[in-house]
Amino acid sequence: MMTSKSDEYKTGVKIITGLYILKILKNGPAHGNKIATEIKERTQDLLTPNPNALYPLLRRLEEDGYITGEWDNPGTRSKRIYTITDAGSSLILVLEDKVKENFAQRERKIAILREDLQLY
């Protein structure tokens, strides 16, 4: 089955967002809203994680053992605080390599277009 450009883009954004999540959690535990705000600030609004995409990604990272989550108040379940695991720390290197390759591919394409259109 062929993947569309849209699917490739969404996968790329998920990988980059996952990398941001893990790097943010490397600095200490955080809840989803704090993670989303930090990604938005750090990327100067280039990435503004939508809760409908962010929370499923957090759940997936938790299910796969890369992060753990605990309710700050189990009775009310108001905020889930996430912490990176050793496996999550190891995954950072893997995701960094994927993102570097993705960026390199995009940069090659941009260089071709820049050269052809003589936009230096």
SULKADA-V139992 format. One line per field, one symbol per residue. ss: DSSP state (A for helix, B for strand, O for the rest). phi: phi as a letter, one per 30 degrees, with the letter a starting at -180 (. if undefined). psi: psi as a letter, one per 20 degrees, with the letter a starting at -180 (. if undefined). A space follows every 10 residues. Layout:
# SULKADA-V139992
ss->???
phi->???
psi->???
This chain:
# SULKADA-V139992
ss->OOOOAAAAAA AAAAAAAAAA AAAAAAOOOB BAAAAAAAAA AAOOOOOOOO AAAAAAAAAA AAAOOOBBBB BOOOOOOOOB BBBBOAAAAA AAAAAAAAAA AAAAAAAAAA AAAAAAAOOO
phi->.dcdeddddd dddddddddd eddddddkea ceddddddde ddchidcbed edcddddddd ddddidbbbb ddbedchdbc ccbdcddddd dedddeddde dddddddddd dddddddhcc
psi->pqqrhggggg gghggggggg ghhghhirqq rghggggggg ghjljhpnpp hihghhgggg hghijhrqpq phnhhilgpp pqpqrhhhhh hghghggggg gggggghggg ggggghiln.
